[in-house]
């Protein structure tokens, strides 16, 4: 058997080693690739489960758990997004914002992350921060009607009704069938005193969505202000038909009935509003006024008392209780209420204190001589 010369053999043997090393490296690479593929598959499966739960009430904690499992494997904008969304639904707005921050840091072009962070900021009362986020989302996706709508709401909340109208109009241009955008634009126009144009927008919202309780209620308010109390009542009736738990519509219908002289009907509506929302201070005050008009001063005072329990800084509650107390002959306690109302900025109460309560105060500072 021939053998290769040693020198040749020495030169050839090393040549075989790289072949073996290359094979070993390929195997390791394959194993790493397979592991990475399995990891990616696991992450994808977890994210898919979270995505399926997205927006489903009661699934928030499971979404957070799934997102945490993904983040334990690797950083993921989607995982931060889903966890943020779940935290927001659970009321943890600050935690949600922190997670949206992370999602945006990973993917600065995620319009939905900016949008939802804006919603969380708005819920916390940071309307300027919300507007900045909505503006960034619009820069990324200028065709999202909801983002314009939300920015309009934030602007309206800050008193910029013209800016709000511009945003609602843009939302309508993108989606002419958006009943909410018409309703919200109507509210902004109403706040600017353009009641007739507000009604035009409420009409359009109702045409698009005949089950829009808010649009019926808001049109009722506009019609009430224009003096059309019966038409206002008809709108409130419709709003209540659509949503029997709409406390504001019962309250508003009560005001319209009271304006038409139907105090008993008004009291029934205020009572229904209170049954739906037991902390509805306005409804207690309105019911108290109606009861007082019917001669039930003690019933009125009881309602004003309840309104003050709900909100001790309600100037109108102190003012109206003072009136009822005065009418029962208790001018001393009436003056106490009017002083509180005056301290809270009620000018009528301040005038009554000056005209009616100075001598009362002096009398009560006097003490019998020994």
Secondary structure, DSSP 4 states (H G I P E B T S, - for coil): -----HHHHHHHHHHHHHHHHHHHHHHHHHHHHHHHHHHHHHHHHHHHHHHHHTT-TT-HHHHHHHHHHHHHHS--HHHHHHHHHHHHHTT-HHHHHHHHHHHHHH-TT-HHHHHHHHHHHHHTT-HHHHHHHHHHHHHH-TT-HHHHHHHHHHHHHTT-HHHHHHHHHHHHHH-TT-HHHHHHHHHHHHHTT-HHHHHHHHHHHHHH-TT-HHHHHHHHHHHHHTT-HHHHHHHHHHHHHH-TT-HHHHHHHHHHHHHTT-HHHHHHHHHHHHHH-TT-HHHHHHHHHHHHHTT-HHHHHHHHHHHHHH-TT-HHHHHHHHHHHHHTT-HHHHHHHHHHHHHTT-HHHHHHIIIIIHHHHHHHH-----
